[in-house]
Amino acid sequence: MKIISKVIFPLVLLATILTSCGNFMSPPRTSPTVAMETAMSVVKTEVAKTQISIPTVTSLPFWDGPATATPGPNSYLSPVPSNPNQQVYVDPESWYSIYFLADMEPTDKPNSFLGPDGFFETGYLPELGYMSRATMVCAWLANVELKPEESNIERYLSDRDPSFSRCSVLTKENGLSTEYEIFENPAADPEHRFVYVKIVKYPADNNKAIASLVWLKPIHMTKFESILAPVSPEEISLWENTAPILQNASITEYALPPEAQVGPGEKMLVEFVPDDMLPDWAAYRANSPTSTPKPVIEEQLKSLGYELRDFDSNPNNYRQQLFRDNRVLFDRVFKISDFHKFSTKAGLITTFIVTTMNPATSDFSSYIIQNDVISEWEYNHQDPGFGPILYQGEVLWLKASKDFDHIQVLKSNRDVVYSFAVYTEPLYSTSSFSIWDGHWILAARDFLIQDGENLNKKLGFHEIFSWGLIDNKPAYFFRKGPRIGLSYDGNILPLEYQEVSHHYCCGFAINNPNIVNGSAHFFGKRNGIWYYVVVKFK
């Protein structure tokens, strides 16, 4: 390669780069997990009577206009860019082109180029083509394909086109700083929906633009809609490789009227559902255990030998002090968390967090008090807000990282047990953090972590969401390719929906799934039509 004559570049580093590229997006292994193995089943579907006519939905083609470049042999050499310092790679499928430095040359691997300032590779991600959005692809890459503790996700928003979806993952591979840029093409079929550009710069602080993507077609003119066929025997046989088949469930669906078809982000869809299909919340509340009201914080402190005292009449001055045995432990107390008590073989563990505020600097500081031992604890307003759990005799906490790019499971001594890279604010990145059947469970957006093991990776499920318990048995939704499935008690139920409404907040949270009274209630979309669905487990 002529590139070697232009710059001193160790052959071992080149080999390292090319080797790391070969590992990108390898197919996930699918094997059952001991505690939460999944399976699937085909069941008969009851259709509730709906007093509307449902229009026929057909596939929407992607834009059929001509591309601005016609691919051919060695098409990356043409067209010639106006900038003499650049050359162009043209996607053989004519969806996009990449402008990159003129002194880069092709390597032995397809669609990859190397030069004195860095390396880039590009291509499609057909195996991830049905994922919900580009940020989910980045989350998969950061937390499944790469090491989450060494990966950061960046999300980009476009003021010109809010539907434009792009994100990137910054990570280290074989000692090199690497960036994966993910671009979503909503007009393309799943095989071509997500484009990746992998860039390695050297040195790492190099500010040169190694490669930049330009679309060759107006990708936002339409959106490709695939048609979901009924579950086929061939599909069943593939899914059966994951785990056992669920035999005892029934499905009832209700097609929502036309005015509700704007979707769960625009309407509170529950208003259009017949009352007899909605969850029986009265029965749910009647069967739910009643919680014992907690004493006020002052009484809880007193029970452990602590006392809060006011020392300032101004309520805006953080006027309280925390005492123990008439000794001042903390001035300017801003907040004291709930008290948590755990029974262990070694005895009782009591723990809580104290946060103080420095009026001179407006800085907050946090401390953990566990069995009367005080330790520093990092204050972070983006902590997800779930209480600690007891796992194998250790107290585990869920916190946001200092830079807000990860959520972390920590011990009380601040040792990190698990780290998960997030693409949104940590405060809103977690659905639950709990203990179940001797395991700790972290539901982080569309991922499920059990005892530090990513079940998406283990089971090959691209998304897992709405984890809950029915009769103390785990249930959750998941995506496998174009189809949504439902897992219950180690069995899989394939559903005939391409989308299930979830992760909505505020008023629209009423459109999220509910797993209550032995049933799953949710809004599902199939071939462009929204339905209300009830799955009953017998």
MIZAMI-274374 format. One line per 2 residues: number of its first residue (from 0); their letters; for each residue z, y, x of C-alpha. Coordinates in Angstrom, 3 decimals. Last residue first. Example, Ala and Ser with C-alpha at 12.3 -4.5 7.8 and 13.67 -1.06 7.14 Angstrom:
2
1) SA) 7.140,-1.060,13.670 | 7.800,-4.500,12.300
This chain:
538
537) KF) 32.239,-19.226,-54.419 | 31.106,-16.241,-52.364
535) KV) 29.560,-13.582,-54.577 | 26.804,-11.302,-53.294
533) VV) 26.249,-8.173,-55.369 | 23.200,-5.982,-54.781
531) YY) 22.167,-2.491,-55.839 | 18.484,-2.098,-55.105
529) WI) 16.332,0.496,-53.316 | 12.545,0.056,-53.305
527) GN) 10.266,0.692,-50.299 | 9.438,-2.936,-49.531
525) RK) 13.066,-4.012,-49.824 | 16.021,-1.646,-49.571
523) GF) 19.627,-2.730,-50.028 | 22.614,-0.950,-51.558
521) FH) 25.866,-2.895,-51.217 | 28.578,-4.980,-52.882
519) AS) 29.973,-8.027,-51.045 | 32.211,-10.343,-53.071
517) GN) 35.477,-12.273,-52.755 | 37.507,-9.526,-54.395
515) VI) 36.268,-6.853,-51.970 | 33.612,-6.281,-49.276
513) NP) 32.221,-2.816,-50.001 | 28.981,-1.566,-48.460
511) NN) 28.387,2.186,-47.922 | 26.975,4.341,-50.728
509) IA) 30.402,5.866,-51.493 | 30.240,7.225,-47.945
507) FG) 27.827,9.805,-49.381 | 30.728,12.090,-50.204
505) CC) 31.945,12.279,-46.590 | 30.271,9.848,-44.269
503) YH) 27.389,7.400,-44.279 | 27.588,4.513,-41.803
501) HS) 25.851,2.064,-44.131 | 22.926,1.590,-46.545
499) VE) 21.303,-1.792,-46.032 | 17.727,-2.024,-44.778
497) QY) 14.959,-4.599,-44.618 | 16.241,-6.592,-47.561
495) EL) 15.636,-10.180,-48.676 | 18.969,-11.466,-47.416
493) PL) 19.581,-14.424,-45.114 | 23.118,-15.850,-45.538
491) IN) 24.694,-17.009,-42.306 | 27.833,-19.116,-41.957
489) GD) 30.922,-18.797,-39.748 | 33.271,-17.585,-42.455
487) YS) 30.759,-15.140,-43.910 | 27.714,-13.637,-42.220
485) LG) 25.229,-11.535,-44.163 | 21.644,-11.064,-43.039
483) IR) 19.237,-8.139,-42.883 | 15.622,-8.976,-42.081
481) PG) 12.915,-7.460,-39.884 | 14.265,-8.931,-36.627
479) KR) 17.848,-10.168,-37.015 | 20.015,-7.452,-38.498
477) FF) 23.658,-8.041,-39.333 | 26.144,-7.667,-42.162
475) YA) 29.772,-8.735,-41.871 | 32.335,-11.199,-43.151
473) PK) 35.380,-12.599,-41.401 | 37.756,-14.982,-43.209
471) ND) 41.231,-13.725,-44.159 | 40.520,-14.406,-47.826
469) IL) 37.520,-12.085,-47.447 | 37.796,-9.965,-44.304
467) GW) 35.692,-7.067,-43.074 | 32.925,-6.045,-40.674
465) SF) 30.605,-3.399,-42.079 | 28.039,-3.589,-39.260
463) IE) 26.199,-5.833,-36.798 | 22.821,-4.784,-35.360
461) HF) 20.308,-6.469,-33.044 | 21.791,-9.910,-33.620
459) GL) 21.059,-12.221,-30.657 | 24.288,-14.177,-31.171
457) KK) 25.898,-13.576,-27.777 | 24.436,-10.123,-27.264
455) NL) 25.365,-8.843,-30.695 | 28.727,-10.603,-30.263
453) NE) 29.685,-8.374,-27.317 | 32.671,-10.087,-25.701
451) GD) 35.768,-8.016,-24.888 | 38.093,-10.041,-27.118
449) QI) 35.580,-9.697,-29.962 | 33.133,-6.788,-29.938
447) LF) 30.866,-6.050,-32.883 | 28.013,-3.574,-32.622
445) DR) 26.292,-1.362,-35.175 | 28.805,1.517,-34.999
443) AA) 31.643,0.131,-32.885 | 33.512,-2.599,-34.761
441) LI) 36.204,-3.643,-32.271 | 38.045,-6.896,-32.955
439) WH) 41.065,-8.196,-31.064 | 41.580,-11.919,-31.454
437) GD) 44.682,-13.937,-32.450 | 43.455,-14.602,-35.973
435) WI) 42.502,-10.965,-36.479 | 43.716,-7.867,-34.622
433) SF) 42.178,-4.507,-35.379 | 39.943,-1.665,-34.299
431) SS) 37.661,-0.520,-37.097 | 34.589,1.540,-37.931
429) TS) 34.170,3.190,-34.535 | 31.739,5.851,-33.314
427) YL) 32.913,8.811,-35.381 | 35.625,10.139,-33.041
425) PE) 33.599,8.933,-30.060 | 30.913,11.523,-30.893
423) TY) 27.526,9.839,-31.004 | 25.461,7.706,-28.631
421) VA) 28.348,5.544,-27.434 | 28.764,3.387,-24.307
419) FS) 31.488,0.746,-24.767 | 34.237,0.067,-22.224
417) YV) 36.647,-2.870,-22.216 | 40.070,-3.668,-20.749
415) VD) 40.620,-0.336,-18.970 | 44.041,-0.089,-17.287
413) RN) 45.797,2.933,-18.771 | 49.351,1.523,-18.260
411) SK) 49.545,1.161,-22.054 | 46.518,-1.114,-21.930
409) LV) 43.131,0.323,-22.659 | 40.140,-0.361,-24.936
407) QI) 37.573,2.320,-24.187 | 35.149,4.440,-26.142
405) HD) 32.435,5.916,-23.984 | 30.434,9.129,-23.485
403) FD) 33.175,11.620,-24.440 | 33.521,12.821,-20.820
401) KS) 37.213,11.923,-20.617 | 36.660,8.583,-22.294
399) AK) 37.603,8.178,-25.924 | 40.542,5.923,-26.705
397) LW) 41.418,2.634,-28.391 | 44.823,1.244,-27.448
395) LV) 46.044,-2.218,-26.518 | 49.709,-3.289,-26.350
393) EG) 50.052,-6.502,-24.325 | 51.783,-9.739,-25.395
391) QY) 48.549,-11.666,-25.882 | 47.084,-8.859,-27.988
389) LI) 49.261,-6.326,-29.818 | 47.368,-3.522,-31.529
387) PG) 47.380,0.264,-31.141 | 46.661,2.683,-33.990
385) FG) 43.164,3.887,-34.768 | 42.326,7.571,-34.337
383) PD) 38.856,7.458,-32.763 | 40.042,9.592,-29.786
381) QH) 37.822,12.686,-29.692 | 40.705,15.168,-29.306
379) NY) 41.482,13.631,-25.928 | 44.845,13.836,-24.185
377) EW) 45.226,11.449,-21.243 | 48.550,9.621,-21.165
375) ES) 51.149,10.134,-18.456 | 54.039,7.695,-18.556
373) IV) 57.544,7.789,-20.080 | 59.593,4.573,-20.264
371) DN) 61.894,4.548,-23.321 | 60.499,1.212,-24.585
369) QI) 57.034,2.732,-24.454 | 56.739,6.511,-24.376
367) IY) 53.149,7.637,-23.812 | 52.480,11.181,-22.668
365) SS) 49.855,13.720,-23.663 | 48.957,17.146,-22.314
363) FD) 47.171,19.957,-24.130 | 45.876,23.098,-22.471
361) ST) 46.093,26.520,-24.100 | 46.579,27.957,-20.586
359) AP) 49.694,30.109,-21.031 | 50.721,28.484,-24.317
357) NM) 50.903,25.014,-22.680 | 50.721,22.467,-25.501
355) TT) 52.502,19.130,-25.758 | 51.409,15.722,-27.038
353) VI) 53.856,12.831,-27.461 | 52.520,9.305,-28.020
351) FT) 54.448,6.336,-29.429 | 55.660,2.873,-28.420
349) TI) 58.292,0.346,-29.383 | 58.093,-3.192,-28.022
347) LG) 60.675,-5.754,-29.225 | 61.483,-8.809,-27.103
345) AK) 59.921,-11.010,-24.431 | 58.497,-13.413,-26.997
343) TS) 56.939,-10.409,-28.706 | 57.679,-8.284,-31.764
341) FK) 55.652,-5.098,-32.003 | 56.750,-1.661,-33.187
339) HF) 54.525,1.398,-33.458 | 55.762,4.904,-34.117
337) DS) 53.223,7.359,-35.501 | 52.077,10.082,-33.151
335) IK) 54.058,13.131,-32.106 | 52.224,16.450,-32.028
333) FV) 52.287,19.884,-30.462 | 55.670,19.747,-28.719
331) RD) 56.284,22.979,-26.846 | 58.893,21.610,-24.455
329) FL) 59.380,17.950,-23.604 | 62.240,15.705,-22.426
327) VR) 65.180,18.008,-23.041 | 68.451,16.126,-22.567
325) ND) 70.919,15.807,-25.472 | 70.723,11.980,-25.292
323) RF) 66.933,12.237,-25.725 | 65.472,15.547,-26.796
321) LQ) 61.985,16.665,-27.896 | 61.451,20.418,-28.190
319) QR) 59.841,22.294,-31.071 | 58.461,25.825,-31.323
317) YN) 54.783,25.174,-30.948 | 54.374,28.968,-30.970
315) NP) 52.675,29.338,-34.351 | 55.825,28.552,-36.342
313) NS) 57.614,31.596,-34.857 | 61.377,31.033,-35.133
311) DF) 61.591,29.437,-31.702 | 63.897,26.688,-30.393
309) DR) 63.382,24.053,-33.084 | 64.812,20.628,-32.337
307) LE) 63.264,17.152,-32.429 | 65.622,14.259,-31.666
305) YG) 65.373,10.898,-29.940 | 67.758,7.911,-30.052
303) LS) 65.301,5.344,-31.392 | 66.399,5.602,-35.050
301) KL) 66.495,9.390,-34.621 | 62.817,9.499,-33.762
299) QE) 61.902,7.565,-36.909 | 64.091,9.875,-38.994
297) EI) 62.440,12.972,-37.551 | 58.982,11.503,-38.098
295) VP) 59.524,11.019,-41.813 | 60.257,7.465,-42.899
293) KP) 57.237,5.281,-43.559 | 56.514,4.173,-47.111
291) TS) 56.375,0.366,-47.397 | 52.872,-0.840,-48.060
289) TP) 51.961,-2.700,-51.214 | 49.874,-5.798,-50.728
287) SN) 46.496,-5.687,-52.446 | 46.052,-7.909,-55.478
285) AR) 46.643,-5.156,-58.035 | 44.530,-2.722,-56.036
283) YA) 41.583,-5.144,-55.987 | 42.009,-5.951,-59.663
281) AW) 41.855,-2.243,-60.509 | 38.910,-1.773,-58.151
279) DP) 36.753,-4.274,-60.004 | 33.673,-3.735,-57.842
277) LM) 30.573,-2.377,-59.613 | 28.170,-4.673,-61.447
275) DD) 29.767,-4.269,-64.891 | 29.591,-0.491,-64.569
273) PV) 25.809,-0.445,-64.358 | 24.642,1.335,-61.168
271) FE) 22.997,4.773,-61.259 | 26.090,6.793,-60.304
269) VL) 26.654,4.437,-57.360 | 23.583,5.971,-55.757
267) MK) 25.344,9.118,-54.663 | 22.049,10.832,-53.896
265) EG) 20.262,12.256,-50.861 | 21.291,10.102,-47.894
263) PG) 21.584,7.008,-50.058 | 17.908,7.020,-51.064
261) VQ) 15.342,9.199,-52.773 | 14.826,6.105,-54.965
259) AE) 17.636,7.182,-57.275 | 15.397,9.197,-59.615
257) PP) 13.060,6.203,-59.904 | 15.744,3.882,-61.351
255) LA) 17.660,1.456,-59.104 | 16.579,-2.179,-59.100
253) YE) 19.619,-4.342,-59.805 | 20.351,-7.375,-57.662
251) TI) 22.474,-10.490,-58.175 | 23.018,-12.951,-55.320
249) SA) 24.968,-16.208,-55.420 | 26.839,-17.937,-52.588
247) NQ) 27.901,-21.488,-51.779 | 25.566,-23.100,-49.265
245) LI) 25.873,-21.058,-46.067 | 23.903,-22.741,-43.284
243) PA) 25.424,-23.558,-39.902 | 24.790,-21.627,-36.638
241) TN) 22.199,-19.847,-34.485 | 19.505,-22.514,-34.387
239) EW) 19.474,-22.420,-38.168 | 17.815,-19.009,-37.929
237) LS) 14.653,-20.526,-36.482 | 14.527,-23.304,-39.073
235) IE) 15.045,-20.757,-41.834 | 12.146,-18.650,-40.587
233) EP) 9.832,-21.662,-40.650 | 11.031,-22.580,-44.147
231) SV) 10.074,-19.065,-45.273 | 12.406,-16.337,-46.496
229) PA) 10.486,-14.170,-48.915 | 8.049,-11.718,-47.309
227) LI) 9.139,-8.273,-46.173 | 6.258,-5.807,-46.212
225) SE) 6.140,-3.390,-43.295 | 6.226,0.355,-43.805
223) FK) 4.631,2.504,-41.093 | 5.533,6.131,-41.467
221) TM) 3.059,8.947,-41.872 | 1.751,12.114,-40.239
219) HI) 4.548,12.011,-37.686 | 2.660,10.193,-34.897
217) PK) -0.120,12.723,-34.489 | -1.993,10.585,-31.921
215) LW) -2.232,10.701,-28.121 | 1.495,11.213,-27.610
213) VL) 2.507,12.736,-24.276 | 5.059,11.094,-21.943
211) SA) 6.357,12.616,-18.702 | 6.629,11.073,-15.228
209) IA) 8.249,11.894,-11.881 | 9.357,15.409,-12.768
207) KN) 10.871,16.461,-9.445 | 14.566,17.318,-9.358
205) ND) 15.588,14.760,-6.697 | 19.383,14.402,-6.779
203) AP) 19.134,10.572,-6.663 | 17.096,10.609,-3.437
201) YK) 15.149,8.932,-4.606 | 14.216,8.816,-8.250
199) VI) 13.966,5.749,-10.481 | 12.268,6.155,-13.857
197) KV) 11.857,3.621,-16.677 | 9.655,4.780,-19.545
195) YV) 10.100,2.930,-22.809 | 8.009,2.967,-25.960
193) FR) 9.354,1.872,-29.330 | 7.185,1.386,-32.418
191) HE) 4.367,-0.564,-30.792 | 5.081,-4.150,-31.906
189) PD) 6.951,-2.830,-34.947 | 3.790,-1.148,-36.323
187) AA) 3.226,2.473,-35.405 | 3.678,5.700,-37.380
185) PN) 7.410,5.930,-36.638 | 6.733,6.158,-32.871
183) EF) 10.150,6.125,-31.234 | 10.586,7.088,-27.594
181) IE) 13.133,5.513,-25.236 | 13.725,6.969,-21.761
179) YE) 15.400,4.632,-19.272 | 16.922,6.433,-16.307
177) TS) 17.964,4.824,-13.020 | 20.309,5.850,-10.228
175) LG) 20.050,3.193,-7.503 | 22.871,0.989,-6.178
173) NE) 21.312,-2.233,-7.456 | 21.014,-0.684,-10.889
171) KT) 22.967,2.405,-11.848 | 22.693,3.886,-15.307
169) LV) 21.356,6.731,-17.393 | 20.140,5.733,-20.836
167) SC) 17.736,7.930,-22.767 | 17.074,9.064,-26.301
165) RS) 14.167,9.997,-28.538 | 13.573,10.250,-32.262
163) FS) 11.411,12.945,-33.775 | 12.485,13.131,-37.419
161) PD) 14.053,16.557,-36.860 | 10.603,17.966,-35.958
159) RD) 10.429,21.433,-34.479 | 14.120,21.665,-33.642
157) SL) 13.887,18.353,-31.785 | 17.060,16.432,-31.004
155) YR) 17.709,14.468,-27.835 | 20.370,11.797,-27.397
153) EI) 21.858,10.847,-24.056 | 23.491,7.461,-23.477
151) NS) 25.572,6.748,-20.385 | 25.689,3.444,-18.490
149) EE) 28.069,2.177,-15.800 | 30.838,0.937,-18.110
147) PK) 28.196,-0.465,-20.465 | 26.645,-2.738,-17.801
145) LE) 23.005,-3.214,-18.755 | 21.045,-5.362,-21.222
143) VN) 23.722,-5.490,-23.905 | 25.716,-2.239,-23.926
141) AL) 23.310,0.324,-22.464 | 20.055,-1.290,-23.670
139) WA) 21.399,-2.041,-27.124 | 22.795,1.496,-27.442
137) CV) 19.450,2.916,-26.314 | 17.648,0.801,-28.914
135) MT) 20.162,1.984,-31.519 | 19.449,5.578,-30.506
133) AR) 15.743,4.951,-31.077 | 16.211,4.043,-34.722
131) SM) 16.957,1.213,-37.157 | 15.866,-1.707,-35.005
129) YG) 12.744,-3.513,-36.209 | 10.675,-3.080,-33.039
127) LE) 13.315,-4.489,-30.685 | 11.330,-7.566,-29.595
125) PL) 8.183,-5.412,-29.403 | 9.618,-3.117,-26.717
123) YG) 6.503,-1.354,-25.400 | 5.540,-0.317,-21.893
121) TE) 6.292,1.945,-18.952 | 7.323,1.772,-15.301
119) FF) 8.253,4.540,-12.908 | 9.116,4.865,-9.217
117) GD) 10.338,7.616,-6.952 | 9.717,10.514,-4.639
115) PG) 7.473,8.934,-1.980 | 5.483,7.018,-4.589
113) LF) 5.522,3.907,-6.777 | 3.792,3.040,-10.026
111) SN) 4.347,0.486,-12.789 | 2.151,-0.440,-15.768
109) PK) 1.565,-4.017,-14.586 | 3.593,-5.294,-11.566
107) DT) 1.787,-5.470,-8.231 | 2.414,-1.780,-7.751
105) PE) 0.190,1.102,-8.766 | 0.148,4.257,-6.635
103) MD) 2.071,7.525,-6.753 | 0.733,10.518,-4.773
101) AL) -0.694,12.235,-7.860 | 2.666,12.514,-9.594
99) FY) 2.818,11.419,-13.212 | 1.369,12.274,-16.603
97) IS) 1.948,9.514,-19.140 | -0.323,8.744,-22.069
95) YW) 0.400,7.616,-25.615 | -0.833,5.599,-28.596
93) SE) -4.182,4.448,-27.196 | -3.312,0.715,-27.222
91) PD) -4.293,0.539,-23.539 | -1.731,3.323,-22.898
89) VY) -3.339,5.935,-20.658 | -1.758,6.619,-17.237
87) VQ) -2.626,10.075,-15.976 | -2.693,11.773,-12.577
85) QN) -0.876,14.859,-11.364 | -0.751,17.248,-8.408
83) PN) -4.299,18.468,-9.078 | -3.161,19.834,-12.487
81) SP) -6.136,19.782,-14.852 | -5.608,16.083,-15.469
79) VP) -8.419,13.559,-14.814 | -8.882,11.345,-17.857
77) SL) -8.657,8.833,-16.359 | -7.031,6.878,-13.529
75) YS) -4.623,5.026,-15.853 | -7.695,3.554,-17.533
73) NP) -8.066,1.023,-14.739 | -10.368,-0.973,-17.019
71) GP) -10.671,0.661,-20.422 | -8.733,2.849,-22.790
69) TA) -10.480,5.505,-24.842 | -8.641,8.772,-24.757
67) TA) -7.940,11.338,-27.475 | -7.289,8.562,-29.960
65) PG) -9.469,8.453,-33.043 | -7.985,8.802,-36.503
63) DW) -6.473,5.811,-38.294 | -2.858,6.979,-38.444
61) FP) -0.652,4.009,-39.132 | -1.339,2.081,-42.255
59) LS) 1.178,2.110,-45.100 | 1.843,-1.432,-46.235
57) TV) 1.878,-1.883,-49.977 | 4.489,-1.191,-52.609
55) TP) 3.835,-2.019,-56.262 | 5.732,0.292,-58.529
53) IS) 8.951,-0.891,-60.204 | 8.999,-0.386,-63.947
51) IQ) 12.317,0.754,-65.300 | 14.879,-0.659,-67.719
49) TK) 16.474,-3.023,-65.236 | 17.900,-6.376,-66.223
47) AV) 19.852,-7.951,-63.406 | 17.878,-10.251,-61.171
45) ET) 19.665,-13.452,-60.183 | 18.755,-14.752,-56.771
43) KV) 18.942,-18.414,-55.800 | 20.373,-19.114,-52.409
41) VS) 18.967,-19.692,-48.925 | 21.552,-20.061,-46.200
39) MA) 22.576,-18.696,-42.866 | 24.940,-19.267,-39.979
37) TE) 27.479,-17.401,-37.928 | 30.189,-18.242,-35.405
35) MA) 33.238,-15.979,-35.497 | 36.038,-17.805,-33.699
33) VT) 34.139,-20.162,-31.435 | 31.001,-18.097,-30.894
31) PS) 27.636,-19.601,-31.650 | 24.765,-19.355,-29.154
29) TR) 21.737,-17.127,-29.064 | 20.737,-15.835,-25.658
27) PP) 19.109,-12.462,-25.613 | 15.440,-12.109,-24.596
25) SM) 15.043,-10.133,-21.335 | 14.851,-6.413,-21.968
23) FN) 14.439,-5.313,-18.378 | 15.028,-8.034,-15.776
21) GC) 11.682,-7.601,-14.025 | 12.432,-3.958,-13.367
19) ST) 15.433,-4.883,-11.226 | 13.214,-6.989,-8.966
17) LI) 10.724,-4.162,-8.508 | 13.431,-1.726,-7.476
15) TA) 15.153,-4.154,-5.092 | 11.877,-5.142,-3.458
13) LL) 11.109,-1.481,-2.816 | 14.582,-1.029,-1.351
11) VL) 14.084,-4.017,0.973 | 10.769,-2.613,2.116
9) PF) 12.512,0.496,3.404 | 10.585,3.708,2.709
7) IV) 9.444,5.995,5.532 | 6.877,8.136,3.780
5) KS) 3.111,8.521,3.653 | 2.116,5.299,5.372
3) II) 4.138,3.257,2.940 | 2.279,4.800,0.013
1) KM) -0.957,3.404,1.314 | 0.000,0.000,0.000
